[in-house]
Amino acid sequence: MNTVAVLGGGPAGSFAAERLARAGLKTMVFDEKLAWEKPCGGGLTYKAYKQYPFLIENTTPKKLITHTTLSAPKVGSVAMPLSEPLVIYSRYDLNNMLLERAERAGAQIEKTRVLEVQRQDRGWALKTRNGTAEADYCIVATGARNSLKNVGTEYSSSDTACALGYFVPSEKEHIDIQFLSKLEGYIWVFPRCGHLSVGICGKGESSQALRARLEKYMQERDISWKDAIFYAHVLPSLESASWHRNRVSGDGWMAVGDAAGLVDPITGEGLYYAMRSGDLASQTLLSDEHPMEAKAHAYRSAIHHDFVADLAFGAMLAKRVFLGRMLFSTVPAQMVRFIRRSPRFTALMQDLFAGTQPYLGLKSRLLRSLEGSRHEFIMNLFLNELLPSQETA
Ligand SMILES: Cc1cc2nc3c(=O)[nH]c(=O)nc-3n(C[C@H](O)[C@H](O)[C@H](O)COP(=O)(O)OP(=O)(O)OC[C@H]3O[C@@H](n4cnc5c(N)ncnc54)[C@H](O)[C@@H]3O)c2cc1C
């Protein structure tokens, strides 16, 4: 194998391209926009920059946020310090940094739209707006709106959420998270350098209804959208069964990031999984361990063990977290109450925010901490009831 085509130069594609080019493969990245302000919060968890320290150790503008406020209907708000800062980038800056790294490693970067990819006897024929190209292997990194029908996740409407919001010219030093009545999703206010990303994501509700919910929230908090820039995009949110039949790789190709649906179905975190899957795809491609025809399977297995099993379990939890009821109240309202009353629950939430508490280990952590105060004992019993057992995943 000599030439790899990376289709899409967002975080997933540029990360994979950097690794492949650094290892000496001829790597071509095709992206129709290159660095751009992709609709996104831009938040990177501790899990991401611990794994890839360059994400925090650089001179690119970013905000380090150490506090958050969580709110739910009927119970108000609770402030919570983060155990590890959340790093927030504008997506233009983050994408630009990642593309520059790929280019410095030797990847060729071309601004063009890929229109079609066709499997040949050996390799691929690519049709782009600029002409044609050939490659031995394809990394599909075209995001959630992947238009290449023969590669990547086959999305059904139940596997996506709608996400929209405003970039508001204002300042703030902490994150706000607002849960809403009967919504499988939430509102966020993320401070960035020079502006806020205020947005809402939700499943099973129209974009108009979500926009109305967001604007009501902003109005109530005096956040004006007059000089703000509106954004909207698709957010992958795979149902639990879809994780198991997800088309992430095939003969001569692997899909990474949103093109493979690799987003946390509860938090909407996708940046880490985009880069991690780009990393694992390139490692699989470069490894001598698997013959070429076994690489698609090896990649599927690598991401499954690394994080997909956990996200698939998260998909089983999502509805219970946003729409479930516990102790005569909604789960989000109880979460706010538990943070107020229980240091153990606060520590658990802090680890979830940092990305260091997998969903698969939640139940055993709760069982291990049953010896707390009487209030914590009751809380753990109910949380234990709420969580499905891992065997059902
Ligand atoms: C509103 C919103 C808020 C979010 N907030 C967060 C957050 O705070 N933290 C977090 O971790 N995740 C967040 N996410 C998820 C995150 O944005 C994605 O998971 C991440 O961008 C995925 O990266 P990617 O490289 O796979 O895809 P993308 O970033 O979508 O990149 C795909 C690239 O492919 C290019 N492309 C597409 N089709 C073609 C084509 N045919 N030819 C050439 N180029 C093409 C595009 O131009 C684009 O540059 C959010 C998502 C949304 C929608």
The ligand as an ORCA input file, in Angstrom:
! r2SCAN-3c Opt
* xyz 0 1
  C     -23.834     21.914     17.857
  C     -22.800     20.883     18.207
  C     -22.053     21.027     19.370
  C     -21.038     20.098     19.673
  N     -20.266     20.311     20.770
  C     -19.258     19.457     21.052
  C     -18.380     19.708     22.135
  O     -18.462     20.710     22.830
  N     -17.410     18.788     22.383
  C     -17.254     17.670     21.627
  O     -16.368     16.855     21.926
  N     -18.051     17.437     20.556
  C     -19.032     18.306     20.245
  N     -19.801     18.100     19.140
  C     -19.490     16.972     18.236
  C     -18.286     17.356     17.334
  O     -18.547     18.585     16.712
  C     -18.068     16.275     16.272
  O     -18.104     15.012     16.882
  C     -16.723     16.453     15.551
  O     -16.709     17.617     14.780
  C     -16.463     15.252     14.641
  O     -15.299     15.461     13.887
  P     -15.158     14.806     12.434
  O     -13.797     15.158     11.952
  O     -15.563     13.407     12.465
  O     -16.257     15.547     11.557
  P     -16.379     17.076     11.144
  O     -15.795     17.952     12.169
  O     -17.790     17.278     10.756
  O     -15.452     17.186      9.860
  C     -15.828     16.648      8.618
  C     -15.064     17.374      7.537
  O     -15.323     16.731      6.293
  C     -15.506     17.718      5.283
  N     -16.368     17.089      4.260
  C     -17.608     16.556      4.413
  N     -18.025     15.991      3.267
  C     -17.031     16.179      2.372
  C     -16.867     15.824      1.006
  N     -17.798     15.119      0.339
  N     -15.710     16.173      0.390
  C     -14.755     16.856      1.053
  N     -14.852     17.230      2.338
  C     -15.977     16.885      2.988
  C     -16.149     18.891      5.994
  O     -15.853     20.100      5.318
  C     -15.492     18.822      7.384
  O     -14.366     19.663      7.482
  C     -20.829     18.994     18.823
  C     -21.603     18.834     17.671
  C     -22.583     19.771     17.360
  C     -23.387     19.585     16.103
*
